């Protein structure tokens, strides 16, 4: 039972997103971890991050301009991660 609870908590926190975080001078950041187990790129997380950024900018009637995109592959006991820094133009 203990392992089921721990696994459930890890699964729900493993694919968490920071949401849109304001930085400075009109720049924003979104970070999201992948729930993917095993080695390789975080499948689908890049798409999710861009969807969130596009939705945010669309509310301002603008489009996303990528400033920096960092993708960290998942590994042994390490979830993958995507970090997007962007502007709405």
MODELLER restraints for C-alpha pairs under 7 A, 6 or more apart:
rsr = mdl.restraints
at = mdl.atoms
rsr.add(forms.Gaussian(group=physical.xy_distance, feature=features.Distance(at['CA:11:A'], at['CA:35:A']), mean=6.30, stdev=0.5))
rsr.add(forms.Gaussian(group=physical.xy_distance, feature=features.Distance(at['CA:14:A'], at['CA:33:A']), mean=5.85, stdev=0.5))
rsr.add(forms.Gaussian(group=physical.xy_distance, feature=features.Distance(at['CA:14:A'], at['CA:34:A']), mean=5.93, stdev=0.5))
rsr.add(forms.Gaussian(group=physical.xy_distance, feature=features.Distance(at['CA:14:A'], at['CA:35:A']), mean=4.87, stdev=0.5))
rsr.add(forms.Gaussian(group=physical.xy_distance, feature=features.Distance(at['CA:15:A'], at['CA:32:A']), mean=6.60, stdev=0.5))
rsr.add(forms.Gaussian(group=physical.xy_distance, feature=features.Distance(at['CA:15:A'], at['CA:33:A']), mean=4.88, stdev=0.5))
rsr.add(forms.Gaussian(group=physical.xy_distance, feature=features.Distance(at['CA:15:A'], at['CA:34:A']), mean=4.77, stdev=0.5))
rsr.add(forms.Gaussian(group=physical.xy_distance, feature=features.Distance(at['CA:15:A'], at['CA:35:A']), mean=4.95, stdev=0.5))
rsr.add(forms.Gaussian(group=physical.xy_distance, feature=features.Distance(at['CA:16:A'], at['CA:32:A']), mean=5.76, stdev=0.5))
rsr.add(forms.Gaussian(group=physical.xy_distance, feature=features.Distance(at['CA:16:A'], at['CA:33:A']), mean=5.77, stdev=0.5))
rsr.add(forms.Gaussian(group=physical.xy_distance, feature=features.Distance(at['CA:17:A'], at['CA:31:A']), mean=5.75, stdev=0.5))
rsr.add(forms.Gaussian(group=physical.xy_distance, feature=features.Distance(at['CA:17:A'], at['CA:32:A']), mean=4.24, stdev=0.5))
rsr.add(forms.Gaussian(group=physical.xy_distance, feature=features.Distance(at['CA:17:A'], at['CA:33:A']), mean=6.66, stdev=0.5))
rsr.add(forms.Gaussian(group=physical.xy_distance, feature=features.Distance(at['CA:18:A'], at['CA:30:A']), mean=5.84, stdev=0.5))
rsr.add(forms.Gaussian(group=physical.xy_distance, feature=features.Distance(at['CA:18:A'], at['CA:31:A']), mean=5.36, stdev=0.5))
rsr.add(forms.Gaussian(group=physical.xy_distance, feature=features.Distance(at['CA:18:A'], at['CA:32:A']), mean=6.33, stdev=0.5))
rsr.add(forms.Gaussian(group=physical.xy_distance, feature=features.Distance(at['CA:19:A'], at['CA:30:A']), mean=5.59, stdev=0.5))
rsr.add(forms.Gaussian(group=physical.xy_distance, feature=features.Distance(at['CA:20:A'], at['CA:28:A']), mean=6.41, stdev=0.5))
rsr.add(forms.Gaussian(group=physical.xy_distance, feature=features.Distance(at['CA:20:A'], at['CA:29:A']), mean=5.77, stdev=0.5))
rsr.add(forms.Gaussian(group=physical.xy_distance, feature=features.Distance(at['CA:20:A'], at['CA:30:A']), mean=5.09, stdev=0.5))
rsr.add(forms.Gaussian(group=physical.xy_distance, feature=features.Distance(at['CA:21:A'], at['CA:28:A']), mean=5.47, stdev=0.5))
rsr.add(forms.Gaussian(group=physical.xy_distance, feature=features.Distance(at['CA:21:A'], at['CA:29:A']), mean=5.11, stdev=0.5))
rsr.add(forms.Gaussian(group=physical.xy_distance, feature=features.Distance(at['CA:21:A'], at['CA:30:A']), mean=6.26, stdev=0.5))
rsr.add(forms.Gaussian(group=physical.xy_distance, feature=features.Distance(at['CA:22:A'], at['CA:28:A']), mean=4.51, stdev=0.5))
rsr.add(forms.Gaussian(group=physical.xy_distance, feature=features.Distance(at['CA:22:A'], at['CA:29:A']), mean=6.51, stdev=0.5))
rsr.add(forms.Gaussian(group=physical.xy_distance, feature=features.Distance(at['CA:23:A'], at['CA:29:A']), mean=6.87, stdev=0.5))
rsr.add(forms.Gaussian(group=physical.xy_distance, feature=features.Distance(at['CA:26:A'], at['CA:87:A']), mean=6.25, stdev=0.5))
rsr.add(forms.Gaussian(group=physical.xy_distance, feature=features.Distance(at['CA:27:A'], at['CA:85:A']), mean=6.98, stdev=0.5))
rsr.add(forms.Gaussian(group=physical.xy_distance, feature=features.Distance(at['CA:27:A'], at['CA:86:A']), mean=5.69, stdev=0.5))
rsr.add(forms.Gaussian(group=physical.xy_distance, feature=features.Distance(at['CA:27:A'], at['CA:87:A']), mean=4.83, stdev=0.5))
rsr.add(forms.Gaussian(group=physical.xy_distance, feature=features.Distance(at['CA:28:A'], at['CA:85:A']), mean=5.65, stdev=0.5))
rsr.add(forms.Gaussian(group=physical.xy_distance, feature=features.Distance(at['CA:28:A'], at['CA:86:A']), mean=5.35, stdev=0.5))
rsr.add(forms.Gaussian(group=physical.xy_distance, feature=features.Distance(at['CA:28:A'], at['CA:87:A']), mean=6.17, stdev=0.5))
rsr.add(forms.Gaussian(group=physical.xy_distance, feature=features.Distance(at['CA:29:A'], at['CA:84:A']), mean=5.53, stdev=0.5))
rsr.add(forms.Gaussian(group=physical.xy_distance, feature=features.Distance(at['CA:29:A'], at['CA:85:A']), mean=4.39, stdev=0.5))
rsr.add(forms.Gaussian(group=physical.xy_distance, feature=features.Distance(at['CA:29:A'], at['CA:86:A']), mean=6.30, stdev=0.5))
rsr.add(forms.Gaussian(group=physical.xy_distance, feature=features.Distance(at['CA:30:A'], at['CA:49:A']), mean=6.65, stdev=0.5))
rsr.add(forms.Gaussian(group=physical.xy_distance, feature=features.Distance(at['CA:30:A'], at['CA:83:A']), mean=5.85, stdev=0.5))
rsr.add(forms.Gaussian(group=physical.xy_distance, feature=features.Distance(at['CA:30:A'], at['CA:84:A']), mean=5.29, stdev=0.5))
rsr.add(forms.Gaussian(group=physical.xy_distance, feature=features.Distance(at['CA:30:A'], at['CA:85:A']), mean=6.67, stdev=0.5))
rsr.add(forms.Gaussian(group=physical.xy_distance, feature=features.Distance(at['CA:31:A'], at['CA:82:A']), mean=5.66, stdev=0.5))
rsr.add(forms.Gaussian(group=physical.xy_distance, feature=features.Distance(at['CA:31:A'], at['CA:83:A']), mean=4.36, stdev=0.5))
rsr.add(forms.Gaussian(group=physical.xy_distance, feature=features.Distance(at['CA:31:A'], at['CA:84:A']), mean=6.35, stdev=0.5))
rsr.add(forms.Gaussian(group=physical.xy_distance, feature=features.Distance(at['CA:32:A'], at['CA:45:A']), mean=6.86, stdev=0.5))
rsr.add(forms.Gaussian(group=physical.xy_distance, feature=features.Distance(at['CA:32:A'], at['CA:81:A']), mean=5.72, stdev=0.5))
rsr.add(forms.Gaussian(group=physical.xy_distance, feature=features.Distance(at['CA:32:A'], at['CA:82:A']), mean=5.44, stdev=0.5))
rsr.add(forms.Gaussian(group=physical.xy_distance, feature=features.Distance(at['CA:32:A'], at['CA:83:A']), mean=6.64, stdev=0.5))
rsr.add(forms.Gaussian(group=physical.xy_distance, feature=features.Distance(at['CA:33:A'], at['CA:79:A']), mean=6.38, stdev=0.5))
rsr.add(forms.Gaussian(group=physical.xy_distance, feature=features.Distance(at['CA:33:A'], at['CA:80:A']), mean=5.76, stdev=0.5))
rsr.add(forms.Gaussian(group=physical.xy_distance, feature=features.Distance(at['CA:33:A'], at['CA:81:A']), mean=4.35, stdev=0.5))
rsr.add(forms.Gaussian(group=physical.xy_distance, feature=features.Distance(at['CA:33:A'], at['CA:82:A']), mean=6.51, stdev=0.5))
rsr.add(forms.Gaussian(group=physical.xy_distance, feature=features.Distance(at['CA:34:A'], at['CA:42:A']), mean=5.54, stdev=0.5))
rsr.add(forms.Gaussian(group=physical.xy_distance, feature=features.Distance(at['CA:34:A'], at['CA:45:A']), mean=6.24, stdev=0.5))
rsr.add(forms.Gaussian(group=physical.xy_distance, feature=features.Distance(at['CA:34:A'], at['CA:79:A']), mean=5.68, stdev=0.5))
rsr.add(forms.Gaussian(group=physical.xy_distance, feature=features.Distance(at['CA:34:A'], at['CA:80:A']), mean=5.10, stdev=0.5))
rsr.add(forms.Gaussian(group=physical.xy_distance, feature=features.Distance(at['CA:34:A'], at['CA:81:A']), mean=5.92, stdev=0.5))
rsr.add(forms.Gaussian(group=physical.xy_distance, feature=features.Distance(at['CA:35:A'], at['CA:79:A']), mean=6.46, stdev=0.5))
rsr.add(forms.Gaussian(group=physical.xy_distance, feature=features.Distance(at['CA:36:A'], at['CA:42:A']), mean=6.42, stdev=0.5))
rsr.add(forms.Gaussian(group=physical.xy_distance, feature=features.Distance(at['CA:36:A'], at['CA:79:A']), mean=6.57, stdev=0.5))
rsr.add(forms.Gaussian(group=physical.xy_distance, feature=features.Distance(at['CA:38:A'], at['CA:74:A']), mean=6.34, stdev=0.5))
rsr.add(forms.Gaussian(group=physical.xy_distance, feature=features.Distance(at['CA:38:A'], at['CA:75:A']), mean=5.74, stdev=0.5))
rsr.add(forms.Gaussian(group=physical.xy_distance, feature=features.Distance(at['CA:38:A'], at['CA:76:A']), mean=6.43, stdev=0.5))
rsr.add(forms.Gaussian(group=physical.xy_distance, feature=features.Distance(at['CA:39:A'], at['CA:73:A']), mean=6.82, stdev=0.5))
rsr.add(forms.Gaussian(group=physical.xy_distance, feature=features.Distance(at['CA:39:A'], at['CA:74:A']), mean=5.01, stdev=0.5))
rsr.add(forms.Gaussian(group=physical.xy_distance, feature=features.Distance(at['CA:39:A'], at['CA:75:A']), mean=4.50, stdev=0.5))
rsr.add(forms.Gaussian(group=physical.xy_distance, feature=features.Distance(at['CA:39:A'], at['CA:76:A']), mean=6.86, stdev=0.5))
rsr.add(forms.Gaussian(group=physical.xy_distance, feature=features.Distance(at['CA:40:A'], at['CA:73:A']), mean=5.07, stdev=0.5))
rsr.add(forms.Gaussian(group=physical.xy_distance, feature=features.Distance(at['CA:40:A'], at['CA:74:A']), mean=5.41, stdev=0.5))
rsr.add(forms.Gaussian(group=physical.xy_distance, feature=features.Distance(at['CA:40:A'], at['CA:75:A']), mean=6.94, stdev=0.5))
rsr.add(forms.Gaussian(group=physical.xy_distance, feature=features.Distance(at['CA:41:A'], at['CA:72:A']), mean=6.96, stdev=0.5))
rsr.add(forms.Gaussian(group=physical.xy_distance, feature=features.Distance(at['CA:41:A'], at['CA:73:A']), mean=4.33, stdev=0.5))
rsr.add(forms.Gaussian(group=physical.xy_distance, feature=features.Distance(at['CA:41:A'], at['CA:74:A']), mean=6.18, stdev=0.5))
rsr.add(forms.Gaussian(group=physical.xy_distance, feature=features.Distance(at['CA:41:A'], at['CA:80:A']), mean=6.52, stdev=0.5))
rsr.add(forms.Gaussian(group=physical.xy_distance, feature=features.Distance(at['CA:42:A'], at['CA:73:A']), mean=6.00, stdev=0.5))
rsr.add(forms.Gaussian(group=physical.xy_distance, feature=features.Distance(at['CA:42:A'], at['CA:74:A']), mean=6.48, stdev=0.5))
rsr.add(forms.Gaussian(group=physical.xy_distance, feature=features.Distance(at['CA:42:A'], at['CA:80:A']), mean=5.01, stdev=0.5))
rsr.add(forms.Gaussian(group=physical.xy_distance, feature=features.Distance(at['CA:42:A'], at['CA:81:A']), mean=6.55, stdev=0.5))
rsr.add(forms.Gaussian(group=physical.xy_distance, feature=features.Distance(at['CA:45:A'], at['CA:82:A']), mean=6.72, stdev=0.5))
rsr.add(forms.Gaussian(group=physical.xy_distance, feature=features.Distance(at['CA:46:A'], at['CA:82:A']), mean=6.23, stdev=0.5))
rsr.add(forms.Gaussian(group=physical.xy_distance, feature=features.Distance(at['CA:53:A'], at['CA:64:A']), mean=6.67, stdev=0.5))
rsr.add(forms.Gaussian(group=physical.xy_distance, feature=features.Distance(at['CA:54:A'], at['CA:63:A']), mean=6.48, stdev=0.5))
rsr.add(forms.Gaussian(group=physical.xy_distance, feature=features.Distance(at['CA:54:A'], at['CA:64:A']), mean=5.90, stdev=0.5))
rsr.add(forms.Gaussian(group=physical.xy_distance, feature=features.Distance(at['CA:57:A'], at['CA:63:A']), mean=5.50, stdev=0.5))
rsr.add(forms.Gaussian(group=physical.xy_distance, feature=features.Distance(at['CA:57:A'], at['CA:64:A']), mean=6.26, stdev=0.5))
rsr.add(forms.Gaussian(group=physical.xy_distance, feature=features.Distance(at['CA:57:A'], at['CA:88:A']), mean=5.38, stdev=0.5))
rsr.add(forms.Gaussian(group=physical.xy_distance, feature=features.Distance(at['CA:62:A'], at['CA:88:A']), mean=5.57, stdev=0.5))
rsr.add(forms.Gaussian(group=physical.xy_distance, feature=features.Distance(at['CA:62:A'], at['CA:89:A']), mean=5.13, stdev=0.5))
rsr.add(forms.Gaussian(group=physical.xy_distance, feature=features.Distance(at['CA:63:A'], at['CA:88:A']), mean=5.36, stdev=0.5))
rsr.add(forms.Gaussian(group=physical.xy_distance, feature=features.Distance(at['CA:63:A'], at['CA:89:A']), mean=5.34, stdev=0.5))
rsr.add(forms.Gaussian(group=physical.xy_distance, feature=features.Distance(at['CA:64:A'], at['CA:86:A']), mean=6.48, stdev=0.5))
rsr.add(forms.Gaussian(group=physical.xy_distance, feature=features.Distance(at['CA:64:A'], at['CA:87:A']), mean=5.91, stdev=0.5))
rsr.add(forms.Gaussian(group=physical.xy_distance, feature=features.Distance(at['CA:64:A'], at['CA:88:A']), mean=4.90, stdev=0.5))
rsr.add(forms.Gaussian(group=physical.xy_distance, feature=features.Distance(at['CA:64:A'], at['CA:89:A']), mean=6.38, stdev=0.5))
rsr.add(forms.Gaussian(group=physical.xy_distance, feature=features.Distance(at['CA:65:A'], at['CA:86:A']), mean=5.50, stdev=0.5))
rsr.add(forms.Gaussian(group=physical.xy_distance, feature=features.Distance(at['CA:65:A'], at['CA:87:A']), mean=5.18, stdev=0.5))
rsr.add(forms.Gaussian(group=physical.xy_distance, feature=features.Distance(at['CA:65:A'], at['CA:88:A']), mean=6.09, stdev=0.5))
rsr.add(forms.Gaussian(group=physical.xy_distance, feature=features.Distance(at['CA:65:A'], at['CA:89:A']), mean=6.56, stdev=0.5))
rsr.add(forms.Gaussian(group=physical.xy_distance, feature=features.Distance(at['CA:66:A'], at['CA:85:A']), mean=6.31, stdev=0.5))
rsr.add(forms.Gaussian(group=physical.xy_distance, feature=features.Distance(at['CA:66:A'], at['CA:86:A']), mean=4.53, stdev=0.5))
rsr.add(forms.Gaussian(group=physical.xy_distance, feature=features.Distance(at['CA:66:A'], at['CA:87:A']), mean=6.66, stdev=0.5))
rsr.add(forms.Gaussian(group=physical.xy_distance, feature=features.Distance(at['CA:67:A'], at['CA:85:A']), mean=5.40, stdev=0.5))
rsr.add(forms.Gaussian(group=physical.xy_distance, feature=features.Distance(at['CA:67:A'], at['CA:86:A']), mean=4.95, stdev=0.5))
rsr.add(forms.Gaussian(group=physical.xy_distance, feature=features.Distance(at['CA:68:A'], at['CA:84:A']), mean=5.89, stdev=0.5))
rsr.add(forms.Gaussian(group=physical.xy_distance, feature=features.Distance(at['CA:68:A'], at['CA:85:A']), mean=5.02, stdev=0.5))
rsr.add(forms.Gaussian(group=physical.xy_distance, feature=features.Distance(at['CA:68:A'], at['CA:86:A']), mean=6.87, stdev=0.5))
rsr.add(forms.Gaussian(group=physical.xy_distance, feature=features.Distance(at['CA:69:A'], at['CA:83:A']), mean=5.79, stdev=0.5))
rsr.add(forms.Gaussian(group=physical.xy_distance, feature=features.Distance(at['CA:69:A'], at['CA:84:A']), mean=4.66, stdev=0.5))
rsr.add(forms.Gaussian(group=physical.xy_distance, feature=features.Distance(at['CA:69:A'], at['CA:85:A']), mean=6.41, stdev=0.5))
rsr.add(forms.Gaussian(group=physical.xy_distance, feature=features.Distance(at['CA:70:A'], at['CA:82:A']), mean=5.74, stdev=0.5))
rsr.add(forms.Gaussian(group=physical.xy_distance, feature=features.Distance(at['CA:70:A'], at['CA:83:A']), mean=5.09, stdev=0.5))
rsr.add(forms.Gaussian(group=physical.xy_distance, feature=features.Distance(at['CA:70:A'], at['CA:84:A']), mean=6.54, stdev=0.5))
rsr.add(forms.Gaussian(group=physical.xy_distance, feature=features.Distance(at['CA:71:A'], at['CA:81:A']), mean=5.87, stdev=0.5))
rsr.add(forms.Gaussian(group=physical.xy_distance, feature=features.Distance(at['CA:71:A'], at['CA:82:A']), mean=4.58, stdev=0.5))
rsr.add(forms.Gaussian(group=physical.xy_distance, feature=features.Distance(at['CA:71:A'], at['CA:83:A']), mean=6.51, stdev=0.5))
rsr.add(forms.Gaussian(group=physical.xy_distance, feature=features.Distance(at['CA:72:A'], at['CA:80:A']), mean=5.31, stdev=0.5))
rsr.add(forms.Gaussian(group=physical.xy_distance, feature=features.Distance(at['CA:72:A'], at['CA:81:A']), mean=5.03, stdev=0.5))
rsr.add(forms.Gaussian(group=physical.xy_distance, feature=features.Distance(at['CA:72:A'], at['CA:82:A']), mean=6.33, stdev=0.5))
rsr.add(forms.Gaussian(group=physical.xy_distance, feature=features.Distance(at['CA:73:A'], at['CA:80:A']), mean=4.62, stdev=0.5))
rsr.add(forms.Gaussian(group=physical.xy_distance, feature=features.Distance(at['CA:73:A'], at['CA:81:A']), mean=6.76, stdev=0.5))
rsr.add(forms.Gaussian(group=physical.xy_distance, feature=features.Distance(at['CA:74:A'], at['CA:80:A']), mean=3.82, stdev=0.5))
